[in-house]
Amino acid sequence: MDLSILRLTLQIAVVATAINFPLAIGISWLLVKKRIRGRFIIDVLVSLPLAVPPVAVGFFLLELLGRDGIVGSPVHRLLGVDIVFTWVAAALASAVVSFPLIARSIMVAIGGVDERLEMTARSLGAGSLRVALTITIPLAYRGILAGTLLGFVRALSEFGATVVVAGNIPGRTQTLPLAIFSNVQLNKTDDAMRLVAVSIALAVVTLGVHNWLLERSRGRT
C-alpha cells in the first residue's frame, strides 16, 4: 500500500477536526448555555450536513470555493491559487460533513454539567469565560473528546463531498475511501481489500477510544 495515501488521509482528517473543534465548542456553548435568539435556525444549520447528501455538500463547496465563487474568487485574485481540487478542499469538505457529529456530542457533554456548580462559581464573582474554562469544560471534557474523535473518524471516511470538490487525484487528493473506489473500479480486488483493512483498523481504534471515553464519562456522572 502507498503510505502517502494513509498520510494524506490522516492529514486531512486532523486538519478538518482542528477546524471543527473551536467552532463546535463556541456554537455549542451559545446554543446550550446562552439560549440566544435564532437558536432554532442555528440548530438546524448545525445538523444540515447530516440531512443532505454529501454530494450536495460537495457541490455547494465547489460553487463557493471555485475560481468564480464567493471565497475562491478573491483567494485566486490575491494569492493566485485555487482551493478546489487540492487537499485543502478535501479537508474543508471533511470538516463540513463531520461538524454535526462533533457539535452534537459537545452539546450533550456541556448540557450534562450540573448548572448549580456554574451558578455557584458565578455567585463567587467568576465571569462566563472563567466558568467555562474552570468548571464546564473540565467536567465535560471526556464527552468533548469523545465527540471530537467521532468527528475525526467520520472525516477519515469522507467520500461524497470530497470527490466533488477535491477530485480523486493520486498523490494530491486521493484519500483511503477514494483509493478504495479507484481500485474497485479497476478490479484490483487485493489492493482494495488491503485499503479496506487499514480503514477498518483506523476506525476500530478511534471508536474504541471514543466508547471508552463515553463509558468513563457516564461512570463519573
GUPA-32145 format. One record per residue (C-alpha): chain; residue number from 1; z, x, y. Coordinates in steps of 0.05 Angstrom, whole numbers, plus 5000, padded with zeros to 4 digits. Layout:
N
{chaine A	num NUM	c3 Z	c1 X	c2 Y}
...
//
This chain:
221
{chaine A	num 1	c3 5000	c1 5000	c2 5000}
{chaine A	num 2	c3 4984	c1 5024	c2 5070}
{chaine A	num 3	c3 5051	c1 5036	c2 5102}
{chaine A	num 4	c3 5021	c1 5025	c2 5171}
{chaine A	num 5	c3 5017	c1 4950	c2 5154}
{chaine A	num 6	c3 5091	c1 4947	c2 5139}
{chaine A	num 7	c3 5108	c1 4989	c2 5201}
{chaine A	num 8	c3 5066	c1 4944	c2 5246}
{chaine A	num 9	c3 5096	c1 4881	c2 5215}
{chaine A	num 10	c3 5167	c1 4905	c2 5227}
{chaine A	num 11	c3 5149	c1 4929	c2 5298}
{chaine A	num 12	c3 5121	c1 4860	c2 5316}
{chaine A	num 13	c3 5180	c1 4823	c2 5286}
{chaine A	num 14	c3 5231	c1 4868	c2 5322}
{chaine A	num 15	c3 5196	c1 4860	c2 5389}
{chaine A	num 16	c3 5189	c1 4785	c2 5380}
{chaine A	num 17	c3 5263	c1 4779	c2 5363}
{chaine A	num 18	c3 5282	c1 4823	c2 5423}
{chaine A	num 19	c3 5242	c1 4778	c2 5469}
{chaine A	num 20	c3 5274	c1 4715	c2 5440}
{chaine A	num 21	c3 5347	c1 4736	c2 5437}
{chaine A	num 22	c3 5365	c1 4737	c2 5511}
{chaine A	num 23	c3 5323	c1 4675	c2 5524}
{chaine A	num 24	c3 5356	c1 4638	c2 5467}
{chaine A	num 25	c3 5426	c1 4657	c2 5490}
{chaine A	num 26	c3 5412	c1 4634	c2 5561}
{chaine A	num 27	c3 5378	c1 4569	c2 5543}
{chaine A	num 28	c3 5430	c1 4552	c2 5490}
{chaine A	num 29	c3 5486	c1 4564	c2 5540}
{chaine A	num 30	c3 5453	c1 4518	c2 5591}
{chaine A	num 31	c3 5440	c1 4463	c2 5541}
{chaine A	num 32	c3 5507	c1 4465	c2 5505}
{chaine A	num 33	c3 5556	c1 4485	c2 5559}
{chaine A	num 34	c3 5526	c1 4466	c2 5626}
{chaine A	num 35	c3 5493	c1 4399	c2 5608}
{chaine A	num 36	c3 5442	c1 4408	c2 5662}
{chaine A	num 37	c3 5394	c1 4354	c2 5687}
{chaine A	num 38	c3 5329	c1 4351	c2 5648}
{chaine A	num 39	c3 5366	c1 4373	c2 5586}
{chaine A	num 40	c3 5325	c1 4326	c2 5542}
{chaine A	num 41	c3 5259	c1 4355	c2 5566}
{chaine A	num 42	c3 5282	c1 4427	c2 5556}
{chaine A	num 43	c3 5308	c1 4409	c2 5488}
{chaine A	num 44	c3 5241	c1 4380	c2 5468}
{chaine A	num 45	c3 5204	c1 4442	c2 5494}
{chaine A	num 46	c3 5250	c1 4488	c2 5455}
{chaine A	num 47	c3 5233	c1 4452	c2 5390}
{chaine A	num 48	c3 5160	c1 4440	c2 5405}
{chaine A	num 49	c3 5133	c1 4502	c2 5368}
{chaine A	num 50	c3 5164	c1 4474	c2 5304}
{chaine A	num 51	c3 5128	c1 4408	c2 5312}
{chaine A	num 52	c3 5057	c1 4432	c2 5327}
{chaine A	num 53	c3 5012	c1 4472	c2 5280}
{chaine A	num 54	c3 5018	c1 4548	c2 5290}
{chaine A	num 55	c3 4943	c1 4550	c2 5301}
{chaine A	num 56	c3 4952	c1 4504	c2 5361}
{chaine A	num 57	c3 5005	c1 4552	c2 5388}
{chaine A	num 58	c3 4956	c1 4609	c2 5378}
{chaine A	num 59	c3 4901	c1 4572	c2 5415}
{chaine A	num 60	c3 4947	c1 4557	c2 5473}
{chaine A	num 61	c3 4967	c1 4631	c2 5477}
{chaine A	num 62	c3 4894	c1 4651	c2 5473}
{chaine A	num 63	c3 4878	c1 4609	c2 5533}
{chaine A	num 64	c3 4940	c1 4634	c2 5570}
{chaine A	num 65	c3 4933	c1 4708	c2 5554}
{chaine A	num 66	c3 4857	c1 4714	c2 5553}
{chaine A	num 67	c3 4818	c1 4750	c2 5606}
{chaine A	num 68	c3 4808	c1 4685	c2 5643}
{chaine A	num 69	c3 4878	c1 4659	c2 5630}
{chaine A	num 70	c3 4936	c1 4650	c2 5679}
{chaine A	num 71	c3 4972	c1 4710	c2 5651}
{chaine A	num 72	c3 4915	c1 4751	c2 5621}
{chaine A	num 73	c3 4871	c1 4750	c2 5684}
{chaine A	num 74	c3 4919	c1 4784	c2 5732}
{chaine A	num 75	c3 4940	c1 4834	c2 5678}
{chaine A	num 76	c3 4868	c1 4853	c2 5667}
{chaine A	num 77	c3 4854	c1 4859	c2 5742}
{chaine A	num 78	c3 4916	c1 4900	c2 5756}
{chaine A	num 79	c3 4921	c1 4943	c2 5694}
{chaine A	num 80	c3 4851	c1 4940	c2 5666}
{chaine A	num 81	c3 4876	c1 4920	c2 5596}
{chaine A	num 82	c3 4871	c1 4858	c2 5553}
{chaine A	num 83	c3 4931	c1 4826	c2 5519}
{chaine A	num 84	c3 4893	c1 4786	c2 5466}
{chaine A	num 85	c3 4874	c1 4820	c2 5401}
{chaine A	num 86	c3 4929	c1 4871	c2 5408}
{chaine A	num 87	c3 4996	c1 4879	c2 5373}
{chaine A	num 88	c3 5029	c1 4854	c2 5438}
{chaine A	num 89	c3 4993	c1 4788	c2 5430}
{chaine A	num 90	c3 5017	c1 4785	c2 5358}
{chaine A	num 91	c3 5089	c1 4798	c2 5380}
{chaine A	num 92	c3 5084	c1 4743	c2 5432}
{chaine A	num 93	c3 5056	c1 4694	c2 5381}
{chaine A	num 94	c3 5112	c1 4711	c2 5332}
{chaine A	num 95	c3 5163	c1 4702	c2 5388}
{chaine A	num 96	c3 5139	c1 4633	c2 5407}
{chaine A	num 97	c3 5136	c1 4608	c2 5335}
{chaine A	num 98	c3 5204	c1 4636	c2 5316}
{chaine A	num 99	c3 5241	c1 4618	c2 5380}
{chaine A	num 100	c3 5263	c1 4548	c2 5360}
{chaine A	num 101	c3 5298	c1 4575	c2 5298}
{chaine A	num 102	c3 5338	c1 4626	c2 5338}
{chaine A	num 103	c3 5354	c1 4578	c2 5395}
{chaine A	num 104	c3 5376	c1 4520	c2 5349}
{chaine A	num 105	c3 5421	c1 4565	c2 5308}
{chaine A	num 106	c3 5453	c1 4595	c2 5371}
{chaine A	num 107	c3 5464	c1 4525	c2 5399}
{chaine A	num 108	c3 5502	c1 4506	c2 5337}
{chaine A	num 109	c3 5543	c1 4570	c2 5339}
{chaine A	num 110	c3 5561	c1 4563	c2 5412}
{chaine A	num 111	c3 5575	c1 4489	c2 5404}
{chaine A	num 112	c3 5624	c1 4504	c2 5348}
{chaine A	num 113	c3 5670	c1 4545	c2 5393}
{chaine A	num 114	c3 5735	c1 4508	c2 5410}
{chaine A	num 115	c3 5728	c1 4486	c2 5482}
{chaine A	num 116	c3 5803	c1 4488	c2 5491}
{chaine A	num 117	c3 5801	c1 4563	c2 5487}
{chaine A	num 118	c3 5748	c1 4565	c2 5541}
{chaine A	num 119	c3 5786	c1 4517	c2 5585}
{chaine A	num 120	c3 5849	c1 4560	c2 5577}
{chaine A	num 121	c3 5811	c1 4622	c2 5599}
{chaine A	num 122	c3 5784	c1 4585	c2 5660}
{chaine A	num 123	c3 5853	c1 4560	c2 5678}
{chaine A	num 124	c3 5875	c1 4633	c2 5680}
{chaine A	num 125	c3 5821	c1 4649	c2 5730}
{chaine A	num 126	c3 5763	c1 4673	c2 5686}
{chaine A	num 127	c3 5694	c1 4656	c2 5711}
{chaine A	num 128	c3 5637	c1 4627	c2 5669}
{chaine A	num 129	c3 5607	c1 4695	c2 5654}
{chaine A	num 130	c3 5673	c1 4725	c2 5633}
{chaine A	num 131	c3 5689	c1 4665	c2 5589}
{chaine A	num 132	c3 5620	c1 4672	c2 5556}
{chaine A	num 133	c3 5628	c1 4747	c2 5544}
{chaine A	num 134	c3 5701	c1 4748	c2 5522}
{chaine A	num 135	c3 5711	c1 4680	c2 5488}
{chaine A	num 136	c3 5648	c1 4643	c2 5469}
{chaine A	num 137	c3 5601	c1 4697	c2 5445}
{chaine A	num 138	c3 5655	c1 4737	c2 5406}
{chaine A	num 139	c3 5676	c1 4674	c2 5369}
{chaine A	num 140	c3 5604	c1 4652	c2 5356}
{chaine A	num 141	c3 5574	c1 4720	c2 5342}
{chaine A	num 142	c3 5565	c1 4710	c2 5267}
{chaine A	num 143	c3 5526	c1 4646	c2 5278}
{chaine A	num 144	c3 5486	c1 4680	c2 5333}
{chaine A	num 145	c3 5469	c1 4739	c2 5288}
{chaine A	num 146	c3 5451	c1 4691	c2 5231}
{chaine A	num 147	c3 5403	c1 4653	c2 5277}
{chaine A	num 148	c3 5373	c1 4718	c2 5302}
{chaine A	num 149	c3 5360	c1 4741	c2 5230}
{chaine A	num 150	c3 5328	c1 4673	c2 5214}
{chaine A	num 151	c3 5281	c1 4682	c2 5273}
{chaine A	num 152	c3 5266	c1 4753	c2 5251}
{chaine A	num 153	c3 5246	c1 4732	c2 5181}
{chaine A	num 154	c3 5202	c1 4678	c2 5210}
{chaine A	num 155	c3 5168	c1 4729	c2 5254}
{chaine A	num 156	c3 5156	c1 4772	c2 5193}
{chaine A	num 157	c3 5117	c1 4716	c2 5160}
{chaine A	num 158	c3 5078	c1 4690	c2 5220}
{chaine A	num 159	c3 5005	c1 4679	c2 5206}
{chaine A	num 160	c3 4972	c1 4619	c2 5241}
{chaine A	num 161	c3 4985	c1 4634	c2 5314}
{chaine A	num 162	c3 4976	c1 4709	c2 5304}
{chaine A	num 163	c3 4907	c1 4705	c2 5272}
{chaine A	num 164	c3 4882	c1 4663	c2 5331}
{chaine A	num 165	c3 4909	c1 4704	c2 5389}
{chaine A	num 166	c3 4911	c1 4773	c2 5358}
{chaine A	num 167	c3 4859	c1 4771	c2 5303}
{chaine A	num 168	c3 4862	c1 4807	c2 5237}
{chaine A	num 169	c3 4844	c1 4878	c2 5257}
{chaine A	num 170	c3 4864	c1 4932	c2 5206}
{chaine A	num 171	c3 4908	c1 4985	c2 5238}
{chaine A	num 172	c3 4916	c1 4945	c2 5303}
{chaine A	num 173	c3 4940	c1 4874	c2 5290}
{chaine A	num 174	c3 4939	c1 4866	c2 5214}
{chaine A	num 175	c3 5008	c1 4847	c2 5191}
{chaine A	num 176	c3 5032	c1 4834	c2 5119}
{chaine A	num 177	c3 5012	c1 4760	c2 5119}
{chaine A	num 178	c3 4943	c1 4777	c2 5148}
{chaine A	num 179	c3 4933	c1 4834	c2 5098}
{chaine A	num 180	c3 4951	c1 4787	c2 5041}
{chaine A	num 181	c3 4900	c1 4737	c2 5067}
{chaine A	num 182	c3 4846	c1 4791	c2 5072}
{chaine A	num 183	c3 4859	c1 4816	c2 5001}
{chaine A	num 184	c3 4857	c1 4746	c2 4973}
{chaine A	num 185	c3 4790	c1 4734	c2 5007}
{chaine A	num 186	c3 4763	c1 4800	c2 4978}
{chaine A	num 187	c3 4791	c1 4782	c2 4909}
{chaine A	num 188	c3 4836	c1 4844	c2 4909}
{chaine A	num 189	c3 4890	c1 4810	c2 4868}
{chaine A	num 190	c3 4931	c1 4871	c2 4853}
{chaine A	num 191	c3 4935	c1 4893	c2 4926}
{chaine A	num 192	c3 4952	c1 4822	c2 4947}
{chaine A	num 193	c3 5008	c1 4819	c2 4895}
{chaine A	num 194	c3 5038	c1 4884	c2 4919}
{chaine A	num 195	c3 5039	c1 4858	c2 4991}
{chaine A	num 196	c3 5069	c1 4792	c2 4968}
{chaine A	num 197	c3 5124	c1 4831	c2 4932}
{chaine A	num 198	c3 5140	c1 4871	c2 4995}
{chaine A	num 199	c3 5141	c1 4807	c2 5036}
{chaine A	num 200	c3 5188	c1 4773	c2 4987}
{chaine A	num 201	c3 5234	c1 4834	c2 4986}
{chaine A	num 202	c3 5239	c1 4835	c2 5062}
{chaine A	num 203	c3 5253	c1 4760	c2 5063}
{chaine A	num 204	c3 5306	c1 4763	c2 5008}
{chaine A	num 205	c3 5344	c1 4819	c2 5042}
{chaine A	num 206	c3 5342	c1 4786	c2 5111}
{chaine A	num 207	c3 5360	c1 4716	c2 5084}
{chaine A	num 208	c3 5416	c1 4746	c2 5042}
{chaine A	num 209	c3 5448	c1 4776	c2 5104}
{chaine A	num 210	c3 5436	c1 4711	c2 5141}
{chaine A	num 211	c3 5471	c1 4669	c2 5087}
{chaine A	num 212	c3 5529	c1 4719	c2 5083}
{chaine A	num 213	c3 5540	c1 4714	c2 5158}
{chaine A	num 214	c3 5538	c1 4638	c2 5155}
{chaine A	num 215	c3 5590	c1 4637	c2 5099}
{chaine A	num 216	c3 5635	c1 4684	c2 5138}
{chaine A	num 217	c3 5627	c1 4640	c2 5200}
{chaine A	num 218	c3 5646	c1 4577	c2 5161}
{chaine A	num 219	c3 5705	c1 4613	c2 5129}
{chaine A	num 220	c3 5730	c1 4634	c2 5197}
{chaine A	num 221	c3 5722	c1 4563	c2 5224}
//
